[in-house]
Amino acid sequence: MQDIPTSHVPHRGKTNLTLKLLMGNEAIAYGAIEAGVQVAAAYPGTPSSEVLSTLAGLAREKGFYAEWSVNEKVALEVAAGAAYAGARSLAAMKQVGLNVASDPLMSLAYIGVKGGLVLVVADDPGPHSSQTEQDTRLFARFAKLPVLDPATPREALEMTKYAFDLSEKLLLPVILRPTTRTCHACQDVEIQDGNASLQPISGFQRSPNWVIFPNLSARKHVWLNGQQEVARDSFESSPFNQLTINKQSDVGIIACGVSYNYVMEALQLTGLAASVLKIGTPYPLPAGPVLKLLQHAKKILVIEEQEPVVEDQVIALAWKNRYTTQISGKNDNHSPREGEFNVNKVRSILESFYGRQPEQAATFTAPELPLRTPVLCAGCSHRASFYILKEAARGKDTLFAGDIGCYTLGAMAPLYTTDTCLCMGASVSIAAGLSRVEPHRKQVAFLGDSTFFHSGIPGLINAVHNGANITLIILDNSTTAMTGHQSHPGLNRTAMGPTDRSIDIARMAEACGVEFVRVADPFDLKTAMQVAKEALAFDGPSVVVMQRACVAQMKKGRRRRINPDLCTGCGACVDELGCPAIGKPAGSPEILDNCFGCGFCDQVCPVGAIEEV
């Protein structure tokens, strides 16, 4: 692990600028570097992963520390510790990751920080790759922390730099909340060349104000409420809020974050006129620009994805100042609370608000996209593990508790080995809970290697302590596959490079008190099947580590073919495995060109008809 510098922090100076095409997440990373970040920590999760990936790739060159933490709570706590010492720090995660980090976040709002701390939380309206569509702006309001909402990658970079300054001004964490479209859109962005100059920092200084006793909380809550008004005053003159008055129209539109882009394009397409207030600081909402719009407009439409965070504040501000302006949005069903916006959706919302008849507007219907059912990769070892457990449990009344990752696809046909899926690490505890109510059924939990370290260990310890009769299958593919192959403590690498320290999952399970722990290769069908049967028969908690590297990190083996002279057409290779490399394009089973060469289907075929090419 690289030591964290304690004597200096970078300070932005005047440097040359270079134009570079950046994804929004990359722009946030470059913004943090320009702001002088010293410590960055994250847990991967789409759409946030590239923030830390980019920072980690530049950490040694730029002289700061970056890590993939075991979960989001730890990431925020690492960043908080660095900020206590006066260093600028960043923690990054997706919106459901904030649930994991919420415990330190709520207390950190009371304690405050010394160095700037920016919490990047990427929201996922849609959702595209998440369990929920939760709105982080509501979490910011709950925690009483300021939140910034970038509309473009270029703005995301500038907001990141501004967020560090604001954090140090307020002595509070500041949340930067990009959404999927901003995270993954690309734009030409000006970045600073070279390394920033340095200025001294004081380091951690002992004080009772760092220890959150109840009497401190009572005093700091008053301070925290006051800091919200300081933040609101700062936002009054923020360049991220822009009001454009159209004197020819009495309609006002307030657009938040990426929705501003949709509004401007929709207005251009429809020819509709309106005054537009762009809001980049949704909480706490600055009163000045909103009051100016209320003075001019007779009716206002608020366009924001997800919840009416800005709309509710506008309504309260209008009521407080006795404005009778009509304010529309989600509360009167002009715009939905669910799903992701786009230009066509916003256009429809605008036309409905203006009372324009549908036939007056040119319409465009996008062609229906082909259905792409998600599927485990050809050669994925998880498919073999699911098949083995399904076969080992055949004839037994068994429930399968799944978890978050590629292996959630165990729920799909023909595997059908995921009966539940709640959140990261929950499979172990869900299985334990089910075992209390239905002890006659065998409970099997699946968990990935990265998820085991993230939040699976406490559930396993709890199962051991309370004697839950469950079998935990840890699918160890030696990576964090679903989010881009980031490191975790079971590997011999960190975010910043190789390490000679890794944690053995089987030994960790033994240390948790599990008596039955076995390691098996899921591509060795006979041996792994025997191990699975023994685990299911064991009375009490048992663990099987199914160990085989992810296919994305391996070289292809020799392709297989089906010998037509031996094949009986039973369809076991197709119907039991669901491998995308095996199909029936001409009516008979056939192995396709995308075969990875894992050889598992050879062992499944009952007549030995599958052979190497």
Secondary structure, DSSP 8 states (H G I E B T S, - for coil): ------SEEEE-----EEEEEEEHHHHHHHHHHHHT--EEEE---TTSTHHHHHHHHHHHHHT-EEEE-SSHHHHHHHHHHHHHTT--EEEEEEHHHHHHHHHHHHHHHHH--SS-EEEEEEB-SS-SSSS----HHHHHHHHT--EE--SSHHHHHHHHHHHHHHHHHHTS-EEE--BHHHHH-EEEEEEE-S--EEEE-------GGGS--HHHHHHHHHHHHHHHHHHHHHHHT-TT-EEE--TT--EEEEEETTHHHHHHHHHHHHT---EEEEES--BS--HHHHHHHHHH-SEEEEE-SSS-HHHHHHHHHHHHTT---EEESTTTTSS-SSS---HHHHHHHHHHHHT--GGGS----------------TT-HHHHHHHHHHHHTTTS-EEEE--SSGGGGGGSTTT---SB--STTHHHHHHHHHHHH-TTSEEEEEEEHHHIIIIIHHHHHHHHHTT--EEEEEEE-SSBTTTT-B--TTSSEETTEE-S----HHHHHHHTT-SEEEEE-TTSHHHHHHHHHHHHHSSS-EEEEEE---GGGS-----EEE-TTT-----HHHHTT--TTEE-TTSS-EE-TT-----HHHHH-TT--EEE-
